[in-house]
Amino acid sequence: MDEWQTQASKLRTDAARCERLCAGVYNPVLSAQLLTYASEYRHRAAQLERGPRP
């Protein structure tokens, strides 16, 4: 597995972890922050999978 694939996989794992944590949190501010992190991690993973832009 290439380095970028490893990094993308870790980012997706971290995003899923944030989403699971969010399910058990009753604080709306913390829930929103966790979902923001999850979205950012998924966005970064997608960027890595697309590769460098010309």
All heavy atoms as TSV, in Angstrom:
chain	resi	resn	atom	element	x	y	z
A	1	MET	N	N	0.856	-1.183	0.000
A	1	MET	CA	C	0.000	0.000	0.000
A	1	MET	C	C	0.896	1.238	0.000
A	1	MET	O	O	1.854	1.325	0.751
A	1	MET	CB	C	-0.906	-0.031	1.242
A	1	MET	CG	C	-1.955	1.052	1.251
A	1	MET	SD	S	-3.042	1.037	2.701
A	1	MET	CE	C	-4.211	-0.211	2.236
A	2	ASP	N	N	0.566	2.171	-0.873
A	2	ASP	CA	C	1.332	3.411	-0.947
A	2	ASP	C	C	1.103	4.264	0.298
A	2	ASP	O	O	0.108	4.103	1.000
A	2	ASP	CB	C	0.920	4.223	-2.172
A	2	ASP	CG	C	1.369	3.571	-3.477
A	2	ASP	OD1	O	2.368	2.831	-3.454
A	2	ASP	OD2	O	0.707	3.801	-4.501
A	3	GLU	N	N	2.025	5.193	0.514
A	3	GLU	CA	C	1.928	6.085	1.678
A	3	GLU	C	C	0.626	6.884	1.666
A	3	GLU	O	O	-0.044	7.015	2.683
A	3	GLU	CB	C	3.137	7.026	1.713
A	3	GLU	CG	C	3.114	8.012	2.862
A	3	GLU	CD	C	3.217	7.361	4.238
A	3	GLU	OE1	O	3.773	6.261	4.343
A	3	GLU	OE2	O	2.721	7.973	5.194
A	4	TRP	N	N	0.242	7.406	0.497
A	4	TRP	CA	C	-0.980	8.211	0.430
A	4	TRP	C	C	-2.212	7.366	0.713
A	4	TRP	O	O	-3.179	7.841	1.312
A	4	TRP	CB	C	-1.106	8.940	-0.913
A	4	TRP	CG	C	-1.302	8.031	-2.101
A	4	TRP	CD1	C	-0.331	7.519	-2.906
A	4	TRP	CD2	C	-2.544	7.530	-2.597
A	4	TRP	NE1	N	-0.888	6.727	-3.875
A	4	TRP	CE2	C	-2.256	6.722	-3.710
A	4	TRP	CE3	C	-3.869	7.691	-2.208
A	4	TRP	CZ2	C	-3.245	6.066	-4.433
A	4	TRP	CZ3	C	-4.852	7.035	-2.945
A	4	TRP	CH2	C	-4.532	6.241	-4.038
A	5	GLN	N	N	-2.173	6.071	0.301
A	5	GLN	CA	C	-3.301	5.181	0.583
A	5	GLN	C	C	-3.404	4.913	2.086
A	5	GLN	O	O	-4.504	4.864	2.635
A	5	GLN	CB	C	-3.147	3.860	-0.168
A	5	GLN	CG	C	-3.348	3.996	-1.653
A	5	GLN	CD	C	-3.025	2.712	-2.388
A	5	GLN	OE1	O	-2.005	2.072	-2.106
A	5	GLN	NE2	N	-3.880	2.338	-3.322
A	6	THR	N	N	-2.265	4.756	2.733
A	6	THR	CA	C	-2.242	4.549	4.176
A	6	THR	C	C	-2.789	5.777	4.901
A	6	THR	O	O	-3.606	5.654	5.816
A	6	THR	CB	C	-0.804	4.258	4.656
A	6	THR	OG1	O	-0.318	3.110	3.965
A	6	THR	CG2	C	-0.758	4.018	6.154
A	7	GLN	N	N	-2.363	6.957	4.465
A	7	GLN	CA	C	-2.841	8.191	5.090
A	7	GLN	C	C	-4.339	8.380	4.864
A	7	GLN	O	O	-5.073	8.761	5.778
A	7	GLN	CB	C	-2.078	9.392	4.551
A	7	GLN	CG	C	-0.647	9.461	5.015
A	7	GLN	CD	C	0.107	10.629	4.391
A	7	GLN	OE1	O	-0.367	11.259	3.456
A	7	GLN	NE2	N	1.285	10.903	4.915
A	8	ALA	N	N	-4.816	8.109	3.655
A	8	ALA	CA	C	-6.239	8.248	3.349
A	8	ALA	C	C	-7.063	7.276	4.193
A	8	ALA	O	O	-8.126	7.641	4.722
A	8	ALA	CB	C	-6.493	8.017	1.860
A	9	SER	N	N	-6.573	6.064	4.339
A	9	SER	CA	C	-7.273	5.070	5.153
A	9	SER	C	C	-7.361	5.511	6.612
A	9	SER	O	O	-8.403	5.381	7.256
A	9	SER	CB	C	-6.558	3.722	5.054
A	9	SER	OG	O	-7.173	2.778	5.883
A	10	LYS	N	N	-6.258	6.052	7.132
A	10	LYS	CA	C	-6.252	6.526	8.519
A	10	LYS	C	C	-7.224	7.698	8.691
A	10	LYS	O	O	-7.955	7.758	9.686
A	10	LYS	CB	C	-4.849	6.948	8.941
A	10	LYS	CG	C	-4.803	7.383	10.396
A	10	LYS	CD	C	-3.430	7.798	10.825
A	10	LYS	CE	C	-3.358	8.238	12.263
A	10	LYS	NZ	N	-4.520	8.855	12.831
A	11	LEU	N	N	-7.255	8.608	7.724
A	11	LEU	CA	C	-8.189	9.739	7.808
A	11	LEU	C	C	-9.635	9.253	7.808
A	11	LEU	O	O	-10.465	9.741	8.568
A	11	LEU	CB	C	-7.949	10.704	6.645
A	11	LEU	CG	C	-6.697	11.564	6.758
A	11	LEU	CD1	C	-6.383	12.225	5.418
A	11	LEU	CD2	C	-6.858	12.613	7.841
A	12	ARG	N	N	-9.943	8.271	6.978
A	12	ARG	CA	C	-11.307	7.736	6.944
A	12	ARG	C	C	-11.654	7.012	8.254
A	12	ARG	O	O	-12.778	7.107	8.736
A	12	ARG	CB	C	-11.487	6.807	5.752
A	12	ARG	CG	C	-11.455	7.557	4.443
A	12	ARG	CD	C	-11.987	6.744	3.294
A	12	ARG	NE	N	-11.815	7.436	2.042
A	12	ARG	CZ	C	-12.544	8.444	1.615
A	12	ARG	NH1	N	-13.517	8.906	2.359
A	12	ARG	NH2	N	-12.312	9.007	0.448
A	13	THR	N	N	-10.676	6.328	8.821
A	13	THR	CA	C	-10.884	5.673	10.115
A	13	THR	C	C	-11.142	6.712	11.202
A	13	THR	O	O	-12.053	6.552	12.021
A	13	THR	CB	C	-9.654	4.814	10.487
A	13	THR	OG1	O	-9.481	3.818	9.482
A	13	THR	CG2	C	-9.821	4.165	11.844
A	14	ASP	N	N	-10.375	7.787	11.192
A	14	ASP	CA	C	-10.573	8.860	12.170
A	14	ASP	C	C	-11.930	9.533	11.989
A	14	ASP	O	O	-12.588	9.886	12.968
A	14	ASP	CB	C	-9.453	9.897	12.066
A	14	ASP	CG	C	-8.122	9.377	12.572
A	14	ASP	OD1	O	-8.098	8.326	13.242
A	14	ASP	OD2	O	-7.096	10.025	12.299
A	15	ALA	N	N	-12.358	9.691	10.739
A	15	ALA	CA	C	-13.676	10.286	10.476
A	15	ALA	C	C	-14.779	9.401	11.049
A	15	ALA	O	O	-15.710	9.891	11.696
A	15	ALA	CB	C	-13.878	10.487	8.976
A	16	ALA	N	N	-14.667	8.105	10.821
A	16	ALA	CA	C	-15.671	7.173	11.353
A	16	ALA	C	C	-15.668	7.189	12.882
A	16	ALA	O	O	-16.731	7.119	13.511
A	16	ALA	CB	C	-15.396	5.766	10.831
A	17	ARG	N	N	-14.495	7.301	13.476
A	17	ARG	CA	C	-14.394	7.369	14.942
A	17	ARG	C	C	-15.111	8.610	15.465
A	17	ARG	O	O	-15.848	8.547	16.445
A	17	ARG	CB	C	-12.929	7.370	15.357
A	17	ARG	CG	C	-12.716	7.336	16.857
A	17	ARG	CD	C	-11.244	7.263	17.230
A	17	ARG	NE	N	-10.656	6.031	16.747
A	17	ARG	CZ	C	-9.558	5.975	15.979
A	17	ARG	NH1	N	-8.921	7.068	15.640
A	17	ARG	NH2	N	-9.084	4.816	15.584
A	18	CYS	N	N	-14.914	9.745	14.809
A	18	CYS	CA	C	-15.596	10.983	15.211
A	18	CYS	C	C	-17.109	10.819	15.115
A	18	CYS	O	O	-17.851	11.264	15.997
A	18	CYS	CB	C	-15.145	12.155	14.340
A	18	CYS	SG	S	-13.485	12.748	14.697
A	19	GLU	N	N	-17.562	10.186	14.036
A	19	GLU	CA	C	-19.003	9.992	13.853
A	19	GLU	C	C	-19.575	9.062	14.925
A	19	GLU	O	O	-20.671	9.317	15.445
A	19	GLU	CB	C	-19.285	9.452	12.456
A	19	GLU	CG	C	-19.013	10.486	11.387
A	19	GLU	CD	C	-18.929	9.944	9.986
A	19	GLU	OE1	O	-18.830	8.706	9.809
A	19	GLU	OE2	O	-18.948	10.755	9.059
A	20	ARG	N	N	-18.846	8.025	15.295
A	20	ARG	CA	C	-19.310	7.128	16.360
A	20	ARG	C	C	-19.344	7.851	17.703
A	20	ARG	O	O	-20.276	7.681	18.483
A	20	ARG	CB	C	-18.414	5.894	16.451
A	20	ARG	CG	C	-18.683	4.870	15.372
A	20	ARG	CD	C	-18.002	3.541	15.659
A	20	ARG	NE	N	-16.584	3.661	15.911
A	20	ARG	CZ	C	-15.635	3.651	14.978
A	20	ARG	NH1	N	-15.956	3.539	13.715
A	20	ARG	NH2	N	-14.369	3.749	15.306
A	21	LEU	N	N	-18.323	8.664	17.970
A	21	LEU	CA	C	-18.313	9.439	19.216
A	21	LEU	C	C	-19.494	10.397	19.259
A	21	LEU	O	O	-20.128	10.580	20.302
A	21	LEU	CB	C	-17.005	10.222	19.343
A	21	LEU	CG	C	-15.775	9.434	19.746
A	21	LEU	CD1	C	-14.529	10.305	19.600
A	21	LEU	CD2	C	-15.900	8.912	21.156
A	22	CYS	N	N	-19.796	10.995	18.126
A	22	CYS	CA	C	-20.889	11.961	18.044
A	22	CYS	C	C	-22.214	11.312	18.434
A	22	CYS	O	O	-23.070	11.942	19.058
A	22	CYS	CB	C	-20.966	12.520	16.638
A	22	CYS	SG	S	-22.229	13.774	16.445
A	23	ALA	N	N	-22.397	10.050	18.086
A	23	ALA	CA	C	-23.647	9.348	18.377
A	23	ALA	C	C	-23.897	9.235	19.879
A	23	ALA	O	O	-25.044	9.172	20.310
A	23	ALA	CB	C	-23.625	7.964	17.740
A	24	GLY	N	N	-22.840	9.239	20.677
A	24	GLY	CA	C	-22.996	9.093	22.113
A	24	GLY	C	C	-22.882	10.385	22.896
A	24	GLY	O	O	-22.867	10.374	24.124
A	25	VAL	N	N	-22.816	11.513	22.194
A	25	VAL	CA	C	-22.616	12.804	22.852
A	25	VAL	C	C	-23.929	13.573	22.876
A	25	VAL	O	O	-24.635	13.638	21.879
A	25	VAL	CB	C	-21.537	13.629	22.091
A	25	VAL	CG1	C	-21.459	15.045	22.614
A	25	VAL	CG2	C	-20.185	12.961	22.223
A	26	TYR	N	N	-24.251	14.132	24.019
A	26	TYR	CA	C	-25.503	14.877	24.156
A	26	TYR	C	C	-25.277	16.389	24.201
A	26	TYR	O	O	-26.201	17.137	24.407
A	26	TYR	CB	C	-26.255	14.410	25.401
A	26	TYR	CG	C	-26.599	12.934	25.298
A	26	TYR	CD1	C	-25.858	11.992	25.996
A	26	TYR	CD2	C	-27.618	12.507	24.467
A	26	TYR	CE1	C	-26.156	10.642	25.872
A	26	TYR	CE2	C	-27.920	11.162	24.334
A	26	TYR	CZ	C	-27.182	10.237	25.047
A	26	TYR	OH	O	-27.475	8.903	24.912
A	27	ASN	N	N	-24.055	16.789	23.972
A	27	ASN	CA	C	-23.707	18.217	23.941
A	27	ASN	C	C	-23.714	18.656	22.474
A	27	ASN	O	O	-22.888	18.198	21.681
A	27	ASN	CB	C	-22.324	18.415	24.560
A	27	ASN	CG	C	-21.865	19.847	24.553
A	27	ASN	OD1	O	-22.173	20.603	23.649
A	27	ASN	ND2	N	-21.089	20.210	25.562
A	28	PRO	N	N	-24.641	19.537	22.092
A	28	PRO	CA	C	-24.737	19.910	20.676
A	28	PRO	C	C	-23.484	20.596	20.129
A	28	PRO	O	O	-23.154	20.436	18.956
A	28	PRO	CB	C	-25.952	20.832	20.611
A	28	PRO	CG	C	-26.263	21.210	22.006
A	28	PRO	CD	C	-25.648	20.196	22.908
A	29	VAL	N	N	-22.785	21.330	20.946
A	29	VAL	CA	C	-21.567	22.007	20.485
A	29	VAL	C	C	-20.481	20.968	20.187
A	29	VAL	O	O	-19.822	21.026	19.144
A	29	VAL	CB	C	-21.075	23.040	21.523
A	29	VAL	CG1	C	-19.742	23.639	21.117
A	29	VAL	CG2	C	-22.123	24.121	21.725
A	30	LEU	N	N	-20.320	20.025	21.077
A	30	LEU	CA	C	-19.325	18.972	20.867
A	30	LEU	C	C	-19.710	18.096	19.674
A	30	LEU	O	O	-18.858	17.729	18.862
A	30	LEU	CB	C	-19.176	18.119	22.133
A	30	LEU	CG	C	-18.139	17.009	22.090
A	30	LEU	CD1	C	-16.765	17.543	21.709
A	30	LEU	CD2	C	-18.080	16.299	23.435
A	31	SER	N	N	-20.985	17.785	19.533
A	31	SER	CA	C	-21.447	16.992	18.392
A	31	SER	C	C	-21.117	17.708	17.083
A	31	SER	O	O	-20.625	17.088	16.130
A	31	SER	CB	C	-22.960	16.756	18.461
A	31	SER	OG	O	-23.280	15.913	19.529
A	32	ALA	N	N	-21.379	18.988	17.026
A	32	ALA	CA	C	-21.095	19.761	15.816
A	32	ALA	C	C	-19.603	19.757	15.519
A	32	ALA	O	O	-19.197	19.633	14.351
A	32	ALA	CB	C	-21.610	21.187	15.968
A	33	GLN	N	N	-18.776	19.883	16.544
A	33	GLN	CA	C	-17.325	19.894	16.337
A	33	GLN	C	C	-16.844	18.538	15.830
A	33	GLN	O	O	-16.021	18.465	14.920
A	33	GLN	CB	C	-16.601	20.261	17.635
A	33	GLN	CG	C	-15.119	20.479	17.451
A	33	GLN	CD	C	-14.817	21.643	16.531
A	33	GLN	OE1	O	-15.311	22.735	16.729
A	33	GLN	NE2	N	-14.021	21.417	15.515
A	34	LEU	N	N	-17.368	17.463	16.395
A	34	LEU	CA	C	-16.981	16.128	15.943
A	34	LEU	C	C	-17.375	15.896	14.486
A	34	LEU	O	O	-16.607	15.327	13.705
A	34	LEU	CB	C	-17.613	15.053	16.837
A	34	LEU	CG	C	-17.008	14.914	18.227
A	34	LEU	CD1	C	-17.890	14.038	19.107
A	34	LEU	CD2	C	-15.599	14.340	18.153
A	35	LEU	N	N	-18.562	16.355	14.104
A	35	LEU	CA	C	-18.992	16.209	12.711
A	35	LEU	C	C	-18.149	17.065	11.774
A	35	LEU	O	O	-17.879	16.671	10.635
A	35	LEU	CB	C	-20.479	16.548	12.578
A	35	LEU	CG	C	-21.431	15.535	13.216
A	35	LEU	CD1	C	-22.868	16.025	13.107
A	35	LEU	CD2	C	-21.274	14.164	12.576
A	36	THR	N	N	-17.713	18.222	12.261
A	36	THR	CA	C	-16.825	19.067	11.466
A	36	THR	C	C	-15.490	18.367	11.238
A	36	THR	O	O	-14.966	18.357	10.115
A	36	THR	CB	C	-16.599	20.423	12.162
A	36	THR	OG1	O	-17.860	21.083	12.284
A	36	THR	CG2	C	-15.633	21.300	11.391
A	37	TYR	N	N	-14.950	17.761	12.284
A	37	TYR	CA	C	-13.701	17.006	12.138
A	37	TYR	C	C	-13.886	15.857	11.152
A	37	TYR	O	O	-13.035	15.620	10.290
A	37	TYR	CB	C	-13.231	16.436	13.480
A	37	TYR	CG	C	-12.668	17.445	14.439
A	37	TYR	CD1	C	-12.831	17.288	15.817
A	37	TYR	CD2	C	-11.959	18.552	14.007
A	37	TYR	CE1	C	-12.319	18.204	16.719
A	37	TYR	CE2	C	-11.439	19.476	14.906
A	37	TYR	CZ	C	-11.621	19.285	16.253
A	37	TYR	OH	O	-11.111	20.196	17.140
A	38	ALA	N	N	-14.978	15.122	11.280
A	38	ALA	CA	C	-15.233	13.988	10.386
A	38	ALA	C	C	-15.286	14.453	8.935
A	38	ALA	O	O	-14.689	13.830	8.049
A	38	ALA	CB	C	-16.532	13.287	10.780
A	39	SER	N	N	-15.981	15.543	8.693
A	39	SER	CA	C	-16.088	16.077	7.333
A	39	SER	C	C	-14.722	16.486	6.797
A	39	SER	O	O	-14.380	16.201	5.637
A	39	SER	CB	C	-17.046	17.269	7.333
A	39	SER	OG	O	-17.096	17.858	6.070
A	40	GLU	N	N	-13.935	17.140	7.623
A	40	GLU	CA	C	-12.598	17.576	7.214
A	40	GLU	C	C	-11.704	16.375	6.909
A	40	GLU	O	O	-10.969	16.374	5.916
A	40	GLU	CB	C	-11.970	18.450	8.296
A	40	GLU	CG	C	-10.566	18.922	7.985
A	40	GLU	CD	C	-10.476	19.843	6.774
A	40	GLU	OE1	O	-11.480	20.496	6.435
A	40	GLU	OE2	O	-9.392	19.912	6.156
A	41	TYR	N	N	-11.756	15.348	7.750
A	41	TYR	CA	C	-10.938	14.152	7.523
A	41	TYR	C	C	-11.330	13.478	6.206
A	41	TYR	O	O	-10.471	13.048	5.432
A	41	TYR	CB	C	-11.082	13.160	8.674
A	41	TYR	CG	C	-10.525	13.643	9.987
A	41	TYR	CD1	C	-10.994	13.125	11.195
A	41	TYR	CD2	C	-9.541	14.624	10.052
A	41	TYR	CE1	C	-10.499	13.560	12.406
A	41	TYR	CE2	C	-9.037	15.064	11.267
A	41	TYR	CZ	C	-9.519	14.529	12.435
A	41	TYR	OH	O	-9.027	14.951	13.642
A	42	ARG	N	N	-12.629	13.378	5.938
A	42	ARG	CA	C	-13.084	12.758	4.683
A	42	ARG	C	C	-12.657	13.597	3.477
A	42	ARG	O	O	-12.269	13.058	2.438
A	42	ARG	CB	C	-14.590	12.565	4.700
A	42	ARG	CG	C	-15.017	11.491	5.677
A	42	ARG	CD	C	-16.437	11.038	5.476
A	42	ARG	NE	N	-16.865	10.173	6.549
A	42	ARG	CZ	C	-16.516	8.906	6.684
A	42	ARG	NH1	N	-15.717	8.361	5.812
A	42	ARG	NH2	N	-16.962	8.193	7.694
A	43	HIS	N	N	-12.702	14.910	3.621
A	43	HIS	CA	C	-12.278	15.801	2.540
A	43	HIS	C	C	-10.786	15.624	2.252
A	43	HIS	O	O	-10.374	15.517	1.088
A	43	HIS	CB	C	-12.587	17.254	2.920
A	43	HIS	CG	C	-12.141	18.250	1.912
A	43	HIS	ND1	N	-12.764	18.418	0.698
A	43	HIS	CD2	C	-11.111	19.130	1.930
A	43	HIS	CE1	C	-12.129	19.360	0.014
A	43	HIS	NE2	N	-11.131	19.810	0.736
A	44	ARG	N	N	-9.988	15.560	3.293
A	44	ARG	CA	C	-8.539	15.370	3.115
A	44	ARG	C	C	-8.242	14.015	2.468
A	44	ARG	O	O	-7.357	13.910	1.619
A	44	ARG	CB	C	-7.817	15.462	4.453
A	44	ARG	CG	C	-7.754	16.859	5.005
A	44	ARG	CD	C	-6.955	16.871	6.283
A	44	ARG	NE	N	-7.125	18.100	7.023
A	44	ARG	CZ	C	-6.670	18.286	8.247
A	44	ARG	NH1	N	-6.008	17.331	8.861
A	44	ARG	NH2	N	-6.858	19.436	8.851
A	45	ALA	N	N	-8.967	12.975	2.890
A	45	ALA	CA	C	-8.770	11.647	2.300
A	45	ALA	C	C	-9.100	11.676	0.810
A	45	ALA	O	O	-8.362	11.113	-0.011
A	45	ALA	CB	C	-9.635	10.612	3.021
A	46	ALA	N	N	-10.182	12.350	0.454
A	46	ALA	CA	C	-10.560	12.450	-0.961
A	46	ALA	C	C	-9.491	13.202	-1.752
A	46	ALA	O	O	-9.178	12.827	-2.891
A	46	ALA	CB	C	-11.913	13.138	-1.092
A	47	GLN	N	N	-8.924	14.236	-1.167
A	47	GLN	CA	C	-7.852	14.981	-1.838
A	47	GLN	C	C	-6.642	14.087	-2.083
A	47	GLN	O	O	-6.033	14.142	-3.153
A	47	GLN	CB	C	-7.437	16.193	-1.018
A	47	GLN	CG	C	-8.409	17.343	-1.069
A	47	GLN	CD	C	-7.942	18.517	-0.219
A	47	GLN	OE1	O	-7.383	18.332	0.853
A	47	GLN	NE2	N	-8.182	19.715	-0.712
A	48	LEU	N	N	-6.282	13.282	-1.094
A	48	LEU	CA	C	-5.139	12.376	-1.252
A	48	LEU	C	C	-5.415	11.365	-2.364
A	48	LEU	O	O	-4.526	11.041	-3.148
A	48	LEU	CB	C	-4.858	11.626	0.054
A	48	LEU	CG	C	-4.150	12.405	1.144
A	48	LEU	CD1	C	-4.137	11.601	2.441
A	48	LEU	CD2	C	-2.731	12.734	0.722
A	49	GLU	N	N	-6.648	10.867	-2.425
A	49	GLU	CA	C	-6.987	9.860	-3.433
A	49	GLU	C	C	-7.003	10.462	-4.836
A	49	GLU	O	O	-6.701	9.769	-5.792
A	49	GLU	CB	C	-8.329	9.223	-3.096
A	49	GLU	CG	C	-8.221	8.339	-1.858
A	49	GLU	CD	C	-9.551	7.925	-1.302
A	49	GLU	OE1	O	-10.590	8.516	-1.670
A	49	GLU	OE2	O	-9.556	7.003	-0.466
A	50	ARG	N	N	-7.353	11.729	-4.959
A	50	ARG	CA	C	-7.359	12.398	-6.258
A	50	ARG	C	C	-5.944	12.652	-6.754
A	50	ARG	O	O	-5.704	12.745	-7.950
A	50	ARG	CB	C	-8.109	13.724	-6.196
A	50	ARG	CG	C	-9.595	13.596	-6.345
A	50	ARG	CD	C	-10.236	14.928	-6.629
A	50	ARG	NE	N	-9.954	15.952	-5.639
A	50	ARG	CZ	C	-10.677	16.172	-4.556
A	50	ARG	NH1	N	-11.721	15.425	-4.291
A	50	ARG	NH2	N	-10.368	17.128	-3.720
A	51	GLY	N	N	-5.036	12.833	-5.817
A	51	GLY	CA	C	-3.655	13.111	-6.180
A	51	GLY	C	C	-3.416	14.594	-6.361
A	51	GLY	O	O	-4.326	15.413	-6.218
A	52	PRO	N	N	-2.175	14.957	-6.699
A	52	PRO	CA	C	-1.844	16.383	-6.856
A	52	PRO	C	C	-2.571	16.968	-8.051
A	52	PRO	O	O	-2.780	16.308	-9.072
A	52	PRO	CB	C	-0.335	16.381	-7.082
A	52	PRO	CG	C	-0.003	15.005	-7.508
A	52	PRO	CD	C	-1.055	14.087	-6.941
A	53	ARG	N	N	-2.954	18.216	-7.910
A	53	ARG	CA	C	-3.636	18.900	-9.008
A	53	ARG	C	C	-2.593	19.532	-9.928
A	53	ARG	O	O	-1.606	20.069	-9.459
A	53	ARG	CB	C	-4.550	19.985	-8.449
A	53	ARG	CG	C	-5.674	19.397	-7.649
A	53	ARG	CD	C	-6.615	20.455	-7.178
A	53	ARG	NE	N	-7.618	19.829	-6.338
A	53	ARG	CZ	C	-8.843	20.270	-6.245
A	53	ARG	NH1	N	-9.211	21.339	-6.889
A	53	ARG	NH2	N	-9.717	19.661	-5.481
A	54	PRO	N	N	-2.861	19.459	-11.223
A	54	PRO	CA	C	-1.884	20.041	-12.181
A	54	PRO	C	C	-1.873	21.546	-12.142
A	54	PRO	O	O	-2.756	22.186	-11.702
A	54	PRO	CB	C	-2.383	19.552	-13.532
A	54	PRO	CG	C	-3.760	19.048	-13.324
A	54	PRO	CD	C	-3.955	18.811	-11.865
